Amino acid sequence: MDFKKLANQYKDELLDNVLPFWLENSQDHEYGGYFTCLDREGRVFDTDKFIWLQGREVWMFSMLYNKVEKRKEWLDCAVQGG
């Protein structure tokens, strides 16, 4: 098994598909924080927010900004939930 190839595949999936989905759909620009309950198209189906996702998204976007690349959109998203 080629672990380097597999690592690159996971990184590409994260950066090209997973993160754009959450950046575009999960942020609550009206009240702050992040919506947890989204369908596959990114539509909110329940406005309850769960603390585990709030912390996870702040941590994830902060870590990406500090360790991967200084993208303003990642910093803004981390601040959105902080």
MIROZA-482282 format. One record per residue: residue in three letters; z negated, x, y of N, C-alpha, C, O in turn. Coordinates in Angstrom, 3 decimals, decimal comma. Layout:
! MIROZA-482282
> resn; n_zz; n_xx; n_yy; ca_zz; ca_xx; ca_yy; c_zz; c_xx; c_yy; o_zz; o_xx; o_yy
> Ala; Z; X; Y; Z; X; Y; Z; X; Y; Z; X; Y
...
This chain:
! MIROZA-482282
> resn; n_zz; n_xx; n_yy; ca_zz; ca_xx; ca_yy; c_zz; c_xx; c_yy; o_zz; o_xx; o_yy
> Met; 0,000; 0,838; -1,179; 0,000; 0,000; 0,000; 0,000; 0,885; 1,246; -0,770; 1,841; 1,334
> Asp; 0,844; 0,570; 2,182; 0,963; 1,332; 3,427; 0,023; 0,723; 4,474; 0,361; -0,262; 5,130
> Phe; -1,156; 1,323; 4,617; -2,166; 0,762; 5,507; -1,793; 0,886; 6,977; -2,163; 0,029; 7,780
> Lys; -1,074; 1,926; 7,339; -0,636; 2,073; 8,731; 0,326; 0,943; 9,096; 0,231; 0,358; 10,175
> Lys; 1,240; 0,649; 8,197; 2,192; -0,439; 8,434; 1,460; -1,778; 8,532; 1,771; -2,606; 9,388
> Leu; 0,498; -1,974; 7,658; -0,283; -3,204; 7,663; -1,093; -3,334; 8,961; -1,163; -4,417; 9,542
> Ala; -1,694; -2,245; 9,408; -2,456; -2,261; 10,666; -1,553; -2,613; 11,839; -1,944; -3,388; 12,712
> Asn; -0,362; -2,058; 11,867; 0,588; -2,376; 12,938; 1,023; -3,834; 12,882; 1,201; -4,475; 13,918
> Gln; 1,192; -4,350; 11,685; 1,566; -5,760; 11,522; 0,468; -6,668; 12,084; 0,759; -7,631; 12,793
> Tyr; -0,780; -6,363; 11,769; -1,903; -7,164; 12,279; -2,012; -7,053; 13,797; -2,247; -8,049; 14,482
> Lys; -1,843; -5,857; 14,312; -1,912; -5,656; 15,766; -0,804; -6,439; 16,465; -1,050; -7,095; 17,477
> Asp; 0,406; -6,371; 15,932; 1,529; -7,112; 16,521; 1,272; -8,613; 16,495; 1,542; -9,307; 17,475
> Glu; 0,758; -9,113; 15,388; 0,467; -10,549; 15,280; -0,583; -10,961; 16,313; -0,451; -11,997; 16,964
> Leu; -1,607; -10,153; 16,453; -2,661; -10,442; 17,420; -2,121; -10,449; 18,849; -2,353; -11,396; 19,600
> Leu; -1,403; -9,394; 19,219; -0,937; -9,258; 20,602; 0,223; -10,181; 20,947; 0,354; -10,605; 22,095
> Asp; 1,059; -10,495; 19,978; 2,266; -11,285; 20,256; 2,100; -12,782; 20,023; 2,841; -13,576; 20,601
> Asn; 1,146; -13,184; 19,190; 1,016; -14,602; 18,842; -0,375; -15,182; 19,093; -0,511; -16,206; 19,761
> Val; -1,394; -14,535; 18,564; -2,742; -15,097; 18,650; -3,266; -15,085; 20,086; -3,674; -16,125; 20,603
> Leu; -3,257; -13,928; 20,728; -3,791; -13,837; 22,088; -3,039; -14,695; 23,100; -3,680; -15,370; 23,905
> Pro; -1,711; -14,698; 23,091; -1,016; -15,580; 24,041; -1,388; -17,055; 23,864; -1,496; -17,787; 24,848
> Phe; -1,582; -17,487; 22,633; -1,980; -18,877; 22,384; -3,308; -19,185; 23,073; -3,423; -20,187; 23,779
> Trp; -4,314; -18,325; 22,869; -5,631; -18,578; 23,447; -5,628; -18,377; 24,952; -6,307; -19,111; 25,669
> Leu; -4,884; -17,405; 25,443; -4,783; -17,218; 26,894; -4,199; -18,451; 27,571; -4,691; -18,888; 28,611
> Glu; -3,174; -18,993; 26,991; -2,461; -20,115; 27,595; -3,211; -21,435; 27,464; -3,143; -22,271; 28,364
> Asn; -3,920; -21,634; 26,368; -4,436; -22,968; 26,065; -5,948; -23,150; 26,127; -6,408; -24,272; 26,340
> Ser; -6,726; -22,110; 25,952; -8,164; -22,343; 25,789; -8,964; -22,318; 27,084; -10,084; -22,828; 27,109
> Gln; -8,443; -21,755; 28,139; -9,230; -21,631; 29,362; -9,414; -22,981; 30,061; -8,462; -23,738; 30,248
> Asp; -10,649; -23,258; 30,438; -10,953; -24,455; 31,223; -11,019; -24,020; 32,682; -12,045; -23,521; 33,144
> His; -9,933; -24,208; 33,394; -9,853; -23,759; 34,785; -10,640; -24,657; 35,737; -10,894; -24,279; 36,880
> Glu; -11,023; -25,827; 35,276; -11,779; -26,740; 36,139; -13,280; -26,444; 36,122; -13,916; -26,393; 37,175
> Tyr; -13,846; -26,250; 34,928; -15,291; -26,069; 34,802; -15,699; -24,687; 34,296; -16,891; -24,385; 34,239
> Gly; -14,745; -23,853; 33,931; -15,048; -22,538; 33,387; -15,219; -22,579; 31,878; -15,323; -23,647; 31,275
> Gly; -15,245; -21,426; 31,297; -15,388; -21,326; 29,850; -14,084; -21,607; 29,134; -13,002; -21,571; 29,720
> Tyr; -14,220; -21,887; 27,841; -13,050; -22,028; 26,981; -13,183; -23,269; 26,102; -14,258; -23,574; 25,586
> Phe; -12,081; -23,966; 25,946; -12,047; -25,084; 25,006; -11,984; -24,530; 23,587; -11,260; -23,572; 23,316
> Thr; -12,734; -25,129; 22,702; -12,789; -24,698; 21,315; -11,808; -25,467; 20,441; -11,172; -24,893; 19,557
> Cys; -11,689; -26,750; 20,687; -10,949; -27,644; 19,791; -9,524; -27,861; 20,278; -9,259; -28,724; 21,114
> Leu; -8,625; -27,067; 19,743; -7,210; -27,139; 20,097; -6,401; -27,441; 18,846; -6,733; -26,984; 17,753
> Asp; -5,327; -28,220; 19,018; -4,438; -28,419; 17,876; -3,425; -27,274; 17,829; -3,483; -26,361; 18,652
> Arg; -2,517; -27,317; 16,889; -1,556; -26,221; 16,704; -0,620; -26,027; 17,889; -0,059; -24,947; 18,073
> Glu; -0,454; -27,073; 18,690; 0,394; -26,971; 19,879; -0,409; -26,544; 21,105; 0,151; -26,385; 22,190
> Gly; -1,709; -26,357; 20,939; -2,560; -25,917; 22,033; -3,153; -27,041; 22,860; -3,749; -26,789; 23,907
> Arg; -3,001; -28,271; 22,411; -3,571; -29,410; 23,132; -5,053; -29,558; 22,780; -5,444; -29,450; 21,617
> Val; -5,862; -29,805; 23,800; -7,296; -30,013; 23,601; -7,509; -31,392; 22,985; -7,038; -32,393; 23,524
> Phe; -8,219; -31,447; 21,853; -8,503; -32,747; 21,248; -9,989; -33,098; 21,311; -10,380; -34,198; 20,919
> Asp; -10,814; -32,182; 21,796; -12,229; -32,456; 22,024; -12,694; -31,491; 23,102; -12,463; -30,287; 22,994
> Thr; -13,338; -31,998; 24,131; -13,739; -31,134; 25,247; -15,102; -30,483; 25,045; -15,557; -29,743; 25,917
> Asp; -15,766; -30,739; 23,916; -17,012; -30,026; 23,633; -16,709; -28,536; 23,542; -15,679; -28,127; 23,005
> Lys; -17,620; -27,736; 24,075; -17,460; -26,277; 24,023; -18,618; -25,706; 23,213; -19,776; -26,065; 23,425
> Phe; -18,296; -24,829; 22,298; -19,304; -24,244; 21,432; -19,601; -22,818; 21,887; -18,691; -22,045; 22,185
> Ile; -20,886; -22,486; 21,934; -21,322; -21,211; 22,498; -20,733; -20,014; 21,758; -20,454; -18,984; 22,370
> Trp; -20,542; -20,142; 20,445; -20,002; -19,005; 19,692; -18,617; -18,619; 20,202; -18,298; -17,431; 20,248
> Leu; -17,785; -19,591; 20,588; -16,448; -19,252; 21,085; -16,521; -18,693; 22,500; -15,731; -17,821; 22,861
> Gln; -17,464; -19,187; 23,309; -17,600; -18,683; 24,674; -17,885; -17,177; 24,636; -17,235; -16,391; 25,325
> Gly; -18,859; -16,799; 23,827; -19,200; -15,384; 23,700; -18,093; -14,567; 23,065; -17,829; -13,436; 23,474
> Arg; -17,449; -15,142; 22,067; -16,383; -14,427; 21,361; -15,205; -14,128; 22,287; -14,664; -13,022; 22,264
> Glu; -14,803; -15,113; 23,105; -13,654; -14,881; 23,987; -13,998; -13,907; 25,111; -13,179; -13,055; 25,455
> Val; -15,200; -14,018; 25,689; -15,601; -13,047; 26,717; -15,578; -11,647; 26,117; -15,019; -10,724; 26,710
> Trp; -16,185; -11,486; 24,941; -16,224; -10,173; 24,295; -14,814; -9,685; 23,972; -14,468; -8,540; 24,267
> Met; -14,000; -10,550; 23,368; -12,663; -10,142; 22,932; -11,799; -9,694; 24,104; -11,199; -8,620; 24,054
> Phe; -11,730; -10,501; 25,154; -10,864; -10,139; 26,268; -11,423; -8,953; 27,054; -10,653; -8,171; 27,612
> Ser; -12,746; -8,808; 27,106; -13,348; -7,623; 27,728; -13,012; -6,370; 26,928; -12,631; -5,345; 27,492
> Met; -13,157; -6,465; 25,615; -12,857; -5,328; 24,740; -11,382; -4,944; 24,836; -11,056; -3,761; 24,930
> Leu; -10,501; -5,924; 24,813; -9,073; -5,635; 24,942; -8,781; -4,926; 26,257; -8,038; -3,944; 26,286
> Tyr; -9,358; -5,417; 27,337; -9,134; -4,817; 28,649; -9,655; -3,382; 28,692; -8,992; -2,497; 29,233
> Asn; -10,826; -3,149; 28,131; -11,452; -1,827; 28,205; -10,940; -0,828; 27,179; -10,976; 0,377; 27,427
> Lys; -10,463; -1,302; 26,029; -10,101; -0,384; 24,947; -8,613; -0,337; 24,607; -8,142; 0,659; 24,057
> Val; -7,867; -1,393; 24,924; -6,461; -1,439; 24,521; -5,542; -1,187; 25,700; -4,733; -0,259; 25,684
> Glu; -5,672; -2,017; 26,722; -4,781; -1,905; 27,881; -5,410; -2,652; 29,051; -6,006; -3,712; 28,861
> Lys; -5,283; -2,114; 30,243; -5,867; -2,715; 31,446; -4,974; -3,837; 31,975; -4,425; -3,737; 33,072
> Arg; -4,834; -4,900; 31,191; -4,038; -6,054; 31,623; -4,911; -6,989; 32,465; -5,977; -7,421; 32,026
> Lys; -4,450; -7,290; 33,664; -5,202; -8,163; 34,562; -5,483; -9,520; 33,919; -6,562; -10,078; 34,113
> Glu; -4,544; -10,050; 33,170; -4,741; -11,360; 32,543; -5,908; -11,345; 31,560; -6,601; -12,351; 31,411
> Trp; -6,133; -10,214; 30,887; -7,265; -10,114; 29,968; -8,584; -10,070; 30,734; -9,552; -10,725; 30,347
> Leu; -8,621; -9,307; 31,809; -9,828; -9,242; 32,629; -10,130; -10,610; 33,235; -11,272; -11,067; 33,205
> Asp; -9,119; -11,253; 33,778; -9,306; -12,581; 34,374; -9,828; -13,581; 33,347; -10,684; -14,407; 33,663
> Cys; -9,328; -13,510; 32,144; -9,768; -14,428; 31,096; -11,220; -14,147; 30,708; -11,983; -15,082; 30,464
> Ala; -11,608; -12,884; 30,649; -12,998; -12,545; 30,344; -13,928; -13,063; 31,439; -14,986; -13,619; 31,145
> Val; -13,543; -12,885; 32,680; -14,348; -13,352; 33,812; -14,451; -14,876; 33,801; -15,493; -15,431; 34,150
> Gln; -13,384; -15,548; 33,404; -13,342; -17,013; 33,329; -14,505; -17,565; 32,508; -15,029; -18,636; 32,813
> Gly; -14,900; -16,854; 31,490; -15,968; -17,347; 30,621; -17,327; -16,754; 30,923; -18,332; -17,171; 30,347
> Gly; -17,367; -15,782; 31,822; -18,628; -15,096; 32,098; -19,503; -15,766; 33,122; -20,587; -15,270; 33,428
